[in-house]
């Protein structure tokens, strides 16, 4: 299938070596990652072979969110956005788009950088790698009042925000003790990000900004299956024990969230997600280079959904969301 648009596709600057920090991943896989995170020509060749016309690129996790010093984070975000625009997107502007990275260590600066990156550099949205490190095993989540200036800027820009996973705080990893392979993308990523997304739903954020759109990878980090249970149990809880939201979590999920196919190869999961959130809220993504373009496109191209639905997921929804 030609013309697909992939929207969770990662890159890395030569000055950073994020994959080297994954101590539980085998060496051959790390070599594969390092090569593909930085090789733009190879990326375009693999896109051609997989029938992908456009990739939206984002700085790999934890990116700016992993920097504790505020001044360093502000400078790093600006340099990375400039690098993405000048070195990556410029290589083939019609096929390579970018998400901005932002320094939420200082939400006012994050707002300014989002505005600069989207208005001046052509970024089609913002990607945030989960919570932001504040030092001493402390974190800032996106629902906290301090982050309001960032959301005001995003709302004014009218661009979506991709909430990308990261590993949970060190203090919250006791459940993974003895099983380091679970703390990352196999399990910990999804649990951490689903909880973060649920916090956004319950915080009243989407009541204040009803047109905001947040994107989640991996078919919504399991929320299509788990949210009905969450709502069911809320019926027996005291008022105020689950936030200040005016609508149900499932209503926010269906109206303020998009989910992507990144890193998923399960037809049953895709069909269930479509049945819950609607086909117009599902976007194609690979999660390259952590996942293989050829592997996920072979699954997707042969997935037994209607041709019209497949076109919407493959590209139609992304073109509408990003104004492509």
Buried (B, 14 or more C-beta within 10 A) or exposed (E): BEEBBBBBBBBBBEEBEBBEEBEEBEEEEBEBBBEBBBBBEEBBEBBEEBBBBBBBBBBBBBBBBBBEEBEEBBBBBBEBBBBBBEBBBEEBEEBBBBBBBBBBBBBBBBBBBBBBBBEEBBBBBBBBBBBBBEEEEEBBBBBBEEBBBBBBBBBEBEBBBBBBBBBBBEEBBEEBEEEBEBBBBEBBBBBBBBBBBBBBBBBBBBEEBEEBBBBBBBBBBBBBEBBBEBBEEBEEEEEEEBBEBEBBBBBBBBBBBBBBBBBBBEBEBBBBBBEBBEBBBBBBBBBBBBBBBEEBBEBBBEBEBEEEBBBBBBBBBBEEBBEB
